[in-house]
């Protein structure tokens, strides 16, 4: 997913624009989005009971978006990469697509940004809609400074609302191998450290904070930096490495 948060890297956005058309061809992205949704439901078991309003930051091509939409009242899907949003829009015009998704391409830094939907459709320039749930999947490691992003998320939540953010864990220096050398552009950190993230969330003002491993996955990585040409392994290249993925839960 692309870097849709404060201080997002323009170089990273350009890379995601270039990758957008072929993004959904990679089964890894589908599998990880499915795991993210399962983790959200497990950790917030009642969040979908009453058709929540959902904001997804860094939605990419909408793999998680379209899975969440049937259980939501509406999903506002934001990404800085226009190419990613264009792919999502192409999905939403299909006859069987969800009709409750609002795709937007901009850098979200202000909960009252007028590009967000209004809380009251009869007052288009009034206060902006607030959300029961905010999701963000495989985005945090693309954002240089997470504190202002978390502050924006907190400001976008309804009272009692929750964030559920998923990304891979920075467990050791070896976590750097998650990305091949050719795909390092726009990578700001090699995963997210659990304790550091929990402390940052509390500092911003979230309550009931929980940051824990939600699932693990074996991923093909380079045996040495630069092994993969164009970022993809050829036959016989790479080796399997286990990565842990965390979910970050916090409430307003």
Number of C-alpha atoms within 10 A of each C-alpha: 26 31 31 30 29 20 17 22 21 14 12 23 24 18 18 23 20 14 13 23 14 10 20 16 10 9 9 13 16 15 12 21 20 15 18 26 19 15 21 22 13 12 16 15 11 9 18 19 9 11 14 18 23 28 28 25 28 30 32 35 29 26 19 23 25 21 14 21 21 17 17 20 15 20 26 22 28 28 27 28 29 20 22 28 25 19 18 24 17 11 16 19 11 10 8 8 14 18 15 16 24 17 22 23 20 17 19 24 18 17 19 19 14 13 14 22 19 18 15 12 11 8 10 13 15 14 16 20 19 24 25 23 26 25 26 27 24 23 23 28 23 27 22 18 15 19 16 15 23 21 19 19 27 25 17 23 23 16 13 12 20 27 29 25 23 29 22 27 21 21 16 10 9 11 19 17 19 20 18 23 18 14 16 18 17 21 20 17 16 22 26 20 17 19 12 10 17 18 14 15 25 15 13 16 14 21 15 11 20 20 21 18 16 20 16 15 16 11 16 18 23 22 15 13 12 13 18 19 11 12 16 16 16 11 6 6 14 18 13 12 16 12 20 18 23 27 25 25 24 23 22 19
